[in-house]
Amino acid sequence: MYGILDRYVGKTVVFSVILISICLTLFAALINLIDVIRYIGRGTIDFFFILQYVCYKVPGIFVTFFPVSILIGGVIGLGMLAKNSEIVILQSIGLSKLNIGVSCIKSILPLIVVVLFIGETIAPHFEKIAEDRYNERANPNVGVSIISTGTWIKEGNSFICISATVNEYSLRSLYKFDYEGLNLTRISYAVSADDGRWIMKMVTSKSVSDDGIKTESFMEQEWPLHINAERIAVLSELTENLSVFKLIDYINYLDNNGVDSRRYSLSFYNKVISPLVMLVMLLLALSTIFGPLRSMNMSSRILSGIALGFGYYVLNQIVAPFSLVYGVPPIIGASFATMVFAALAIYLLRRKS
C-alpha cells in the first residue's frame, strides 16, 4: 500500500505538518495564557492554576489549528522537495501530480485519524476538567455553578428552569411550568434534585384552574421527564467541545420536543466534515507547488498559505452564523467555506503558471 516513494514524500510532509502543529499550538497557548492571567485573584486562582488551566486547553487548541497546520506544513514540506528539484525527479520517473497528491494523502490520513480521536475524546474531556476546576477555584465558597438567566428545557407541554448546579447529577432551585395548549395549569418549585434522577426534594406545587389556585407541598415528588444527566451536562458545555455522539443524542432529543436544534446541528456538521476540511487544506498546499504559485519563492508560498488559511477561517466564521440567522440548512452553512476552497484548490491545480 505504501511504496518507497510514498514513504519518502509522506515523511517530509508529515514531519513539516507536525512541526507546524506544535509551533502553532504553543503560540496559541501562549496567547491564551496571556489572556487568562486576568483571572488571577478571582477566588483562589493563582498563576500556578492558570498554567494548569492552559495545559488542559492544549489538546483542544491542537485540534483547532491542525487544518491550518496541514496547509502551512504541506506548503513547507512540498516546497522543500520542489526547491531541491525532487518534485521534478519524481515526475521524470513517471509520477503525475495525482500520484504525488495521493502519496501525500495516504501519509497524512493516519495523522488525521489520530487528531479526530483527540478531538472526540481527549480534548472535550480536558476542556470540561478545565472549566469545572475554574468554577471551583473562582467560587470556592459557593460550591454551585449559578446560571444567571437559568437554563431552560422544554419537554412535551412542560418548561423546566434549572437555576443552579452542583454537578451534572445534583441540581438546585428548579421550576416547572405545565401547559395545556396556551393555558398554564401548574407551577412547581423544587429545592433540589440529586443522583441524576427527577426525584424532587421539598416541592411546592400550585395548580391553576377556574376555581382558583391550589397549593400543595411534598417532601419528594417525581417529575416524569426523559432528559437525563448527560443531556443536562450538554447545556453547560460549548457546542464545539461536544463529541459527535453527544450532539446526535441531544439533537434527537430537541427534535422530539419541537425545539430548534440548528445550532447543535451546525456544530455536528462541522465535526463531520472536518476530515474533508483537512484534505482540502492539503489540496491547497499542493496547488502552491503545481499551480500558478510554483514560480514564487518559499517565503511567498508560506505567506500565501497563511493567507488562504486565514481566508478560510474568516469565510467559515461569517457564513456559519448567517446560516442560523437566515434559516439556511446547517449542512450548507458548515460546508460552504470548504466547498469554495476545494473549488479554488482544484482551479489552481488545473491552471498552469
C-alpha positions in Angstrom: 0.0 0.0 0.0 2.9 2.4 0.9 5.7 2.3 -1.6 9.2 3.7 -1.2 8.2 6.9 -2.9 5.1 7.2 -0.9 7.1 7.0 2.3 9.7 9.4 1.1 7.2 12.1 0.1 4.9 11.4 3.0 7.8 11.6 5.6 8.7 15.1 4.5 5.2 16.4 4.5 4.1 14.7 7.8 7.3 16.0 9.6 6.5 19.5 8.4 2.9 19.3 9.4 3.7 18.0 12.9 6.4 20.7 13.4 4.0 23.5 12.4 1.2 22.0 14.5 3.5 22.1 17.6 4.6 25.7 16.8 1.0 27.0 16.3 -0.3 25.2 19.4 2.4 26.6 21.6 1.9 30.1 20.1 -1.8 29.9 20.6 -1.4 28.5 24.1 0.9 31.4 25.0 -1.7 33.9 23.8 -4.3 32.1 25.8 -2.0 32.2 28.9 -1.6 36.0 28.5 -5.4 36.4 28.1 -6.3 34.3 31.2 -3.8 35.9 33.5 -6.5 38.4 34.2 -8.3 35.7 36.2 -5.6 35.8 38.9 -7.2 37.0 42.1 -10.6 35.6 41.4 -11.4 33.3 44.3 -8.3 31.2 44.9 -6.9 31.4 41.4 -3.1 31.9 41.2 -0.5 31.7 38.5 0.2 28.0 39.0 -3.5 27.2 38.5 -3.5 29.4 35.3 -0.7 27.3 33.9 -2.7 24.1 34.6 -5.8 25.7 33.1 -4.0 26.4 29.8 -2.4 23.0 29.8 -5.8 21.4 29.9 -6.7 23.6 26.9 -3.8 22.4 24.8 -5.4 19.3 23.2 -8.3 21.4 22.0 -6.0 24.1 20.7 -4.0 21.5 18.8 -7.2 20.1 17.1 -8.4 23.6 16.2 -5.2 24.6 14.5 -4.5 21.2 12.8 -6.2 22.0 9.5 -4.1 25.2 9.1 -1.1 23.2 10.1 -1.7 20.8 7.2 -1.9 23.8 4.8 1.3 25.6 6.0 3.2 22.3 6.8 2.2 21.0 3.4 3.4 24.2 1.7 6.8 24.0 3.5 7.3 20.2 3.0 6.4 20.1 -0.6 8.2 23.4 -1.1 11.4 21.8 0.2 11.0 18.9 -2.2 10.5 21.4 -5.1 13.4 23.6 -4.0 15.7 20.5 -4.2 14.3 19.6 -7.6 13.0 16.3 -6.1 9.5 17.0 -7.4 11.0 17.3 -10.9 12.8 14.0 -10.4 9.6 12.3 -9.2 7.8 13.5 -12.3 10.6 12.4 -14.6 10.3 8.8 -13.4 6.6 8.7 -14.2 4.8 10.1 -11.2 2.0 12.5 -12.1 0.6 15.3 -10.0 -2.2 12.9 -8.9 0.3 10.3 -7.8 2.2 12.7 -5.7 -1.0 14.1 -4.2 -2.2 10.5 -3.4 1.2 9.8 -1.7 0.6 12.9 0.5 -2.9 12.0 1.3 -2.0 8.4 2.2 0.7 9.6 4.5 -1.4 12.3 6.3 -4.5 10.1 6.8 -3.2 8.2 9.9 -2.4 11.6 11.4 -5.9 12.9 10.6 -7.4 9.8 12.4 -5.3 10.5 15.5 -6.4 14.2 15.5 -10.0 13.2 15.1 -9.7 10.8 18.0 -8.2 13.5 20.2 -10.9 15.9 19.2 -13.7 13.4 20.0 -12.3 12.0 23.3 -9.3 13.7 24.9 -10.0 17.4 24.1 -13.6 17.6 25.3 -12.7 15.7 28.5 -9.8 18.1 29.4 -11.9 21.1 28.4 -14.6 20.1 30.8 -12.0 19.5 33.6 -10.5 22.9 32.9 -13.9 24.7 33.2 -15.0 22.7 36.2 -11.8 23.5 38.1 -12.0 27.1 37.1 -15.5 27.3 38.5 -14.4 25.6 41.8 -11.4 28.0 42.2 -13.3 31.1 41.2 -16.2 30.4 43.5 -14.6 28.5 46.4 -17.3 29.5 49.0 -20.3 28.9 46.7 -20.0 25.2 45.8 -22.5 25.5 43.0 -22.5 26.9 39.5 -25.1 29.6 39.3 -26.7 30.2 35.9 -27.6 33.9 35.7 -30.6 33.6 33.4 -31.4 30.0 34.2 -31.2 27.0 31.9 -34.5 26.3 30.3 -35.6 22.9 29.0 -38.8 22.1 27.1 -40.2 18.6 27.2 -43.7 17.9 26.0 -46.0 20.5 27.4 -43.7 21.4 30.2 -41.0 24.1 30.6 -38.3 23.5 33.2 -35.9 26.1 34.6 -32.7 25.0 36.4 -31.2 27.9 38.4 -28.1 26.2 39.7 -26.0 23.1 39.5 -23.5 21.4 41.9 -22.5 18.9 39.3 -24.2 17.1 36.5 -26.0 14.8 39.0 -27.1 17.4 41.5 -29.4 20.4 40.7 -30.8 23.3 42.7 -33.8 25.6 42.5 -35.9 24.0 39.8 -39.1 25.4 38.4 -41.6 23.6 36.2 -44.4 25.2 34.2 -47.1 22.8 32.8 -49.4 23.9 30.0 -52.4 22.6 28.2 -52.3 24.4 24.9 -51.8 28.1 25.8 -53.2 27.7 29.3 -50.9 27.5 32.3 -52.2 24.7 34.6 -49.5 24.1 37.2 -46.4 25.8 38.6 -44.0 23.6 40.6 -40.8 24.6 42.6 -38.3 22.1 43.9 -35.4 22.9 46.2 -33.1 20.2 44.7 -32.8 17.0 42.7 -30.0 14.6 43.3 -28.5 11.4 41.9 -29.3 12.3 38.3 -33.0 11.4 38.8 -36.0 13.5 38.6 -37.0 12.9 42.2 -37.5 16.4 43.5 -36.9 17.4 47.2 -39.2 19.8 49.1 -41.6 20.6 46.3 -44.2 23.3 46.3 -46.9 22.9 43.6 -49.6 25.3 42.6 -52.3 24.2 40.3 -54.2 26.9 38.3 -57.8 26.4 37.4 -61.1 28.4 37.0 -61.8 27.7 40.7 -58.6 29.4 41.8 -55.1 28.4 42.8 -54.5 25.3 44.9 -51.1 24.9 46.7 -49.6 21.6 47.7 -46.3 20.6 49.4 -44.4 17.4 49.1 -41.2 16.2 50.7 -40.4 14.2 47.5 -42.1 14.2 44.1 -41.2 12.5 40.9 -41.3 14.6 37.7 -41.8 12.3 34.7 -39.2 13.7 32.4 -37.0 12.0 29.8 -34.0 14.3 29.9 -31.1 12.6 31.7 -27.9 13.8 33.5 -25.8 13.5 30.3 -28.1 15.8 28.4 -28.2 18.3 31.2 -24.4 18.3 31.2 -24.5 19.3 27.5 -26.2 22.6 28.4 -23.0 23.7 30.4 -20.6 22.8 27.6 -19.7 24.8 24.4 -21.1 23.1 21.4 -17.7 22.9 19.7 -16.5 20.8 22.7 -19.2 18.2 22.4 -18.5 14.8 20.8 -20.4 13.7 17.8 -22.4 11.1 19.8 -23.4 13.7 22.4 -24.5 16.0 19.6 -26.6 13.3 17.9 -28.3 12.4 21.2 -29.1 15.9 22.1 -30.2 16.9 18.6 -32.7 14.0 18.6 -33.9 15.0 22.0 -34.6 18.6 20.9 -36.2 17.5 17.6 -38.5 15.1 19.5 -39.7 18.0 21.7 -40.1 20.5 18.9 -37.2 22.7 19.9 -34.9 24.4 17.4 -31.7 22.2 17.1 -30.0 24.1 14.3 -27.2 25.4 16.5 -26.2 21.9 17.5 -26.7 20.6 14.0 -24.3 23.2 12.7 -21.7 22.0 15.2 -22.4 18.4 14.3 -21.9 19.0 10.6 -18.7 21.0 11.3 -17.3 17.9 13.1 -18.5 15.5 10.4 -16.8 17.4 7.5 -13.6 18.2 9.5 -11.7 15.4 7.7 -12.7 16.8 4.4 -11.5 20.3 5.5 -8.1 18.8 6.3 -7.9 17.2 2.8 -8.9 20.5 1.2 -6.1 22.2 3.1 -3.7 19.6 1.7 -5.0 20.2 -1.8 -4.4 23.9 -1.3 -0.8 23.1 -0.3 -0.4 21.0 -3.5 -1.7 23.9 -5.5 1.2 26.1 -4.4 3.6 23.6 -5.9 1.8 22.6 -9.1 -0.3 25.6 -9.7 0.5 29.2 -10.7 2.1 29.9 -7.3 5.0 27.5 -8.0 7.1 30.3 -9.5 7.2 32.1 -6.1 9.9 31.7 -3.6 9.4 29.8 -0.3 8.6 32.8 1.8 5.9 34.0 -0.7 4.4 30.5 -0.7 4.2 30.3 3.1 2.6 33.8 3.2 0.1 32.6 0.5 -0.6 29.5 2.6 -1.2 31.6 5.7 -3.5 34.0 3.7 -5.5 31.1 2.4 -5.9 29.5 5.8 -7.0 32.9 7.3 -9.4 33.4 4.4 -11.0 30.0 5.0 -11.3 30.8 8.7 -12.9 34.2 8.1 -15.4 32.9 5.5 -16.4 30.0 7.7 -16.9 32.3 10.7 -19.1 34.6 8.6 -21.2 32.0 6.7 -21.9 29.6 9.6 -23.7 32.1 11.9 -25.5 33.6 8.9 -27.0 30.2 8.1 -28.6 30.2 11.6 -30.0 33.7 11.3 -31.4 33.3 7.8 -32.7 29.8 8.0 -30.2 28.2 5.7 -29.8 24.4 6.3 -26.9 23.9 8.8 -25.2 21.5 6.4 -24.8 24.3 3.9 -23.5 26.7 6.5 -21.0 24.2 7.7 -19.7 23.1 4.3 -19.9 26.3 2.2 -16.4 27.6 3.0 -15.0 24.1 2.5 -16.6 23.8 -0.9 -15.4 27.2 -2.0 -11.8 26.5 -1.1 -12.0 23.0 -2.6 -13.1 24.6 -5.9 -10.2 27.1 -5.5 -7.7 24.3 -4.9 -8.9 22.4 -8.0 -8.8 25.5 -10.1 -5.2 26.3 -9.0 -4.1 22.7 -9.6 -5.6 22.7 -13.2 -4.3 26.1 -14.1 -0.8 26.4 -15.5 1.6 29.1 -14.5 
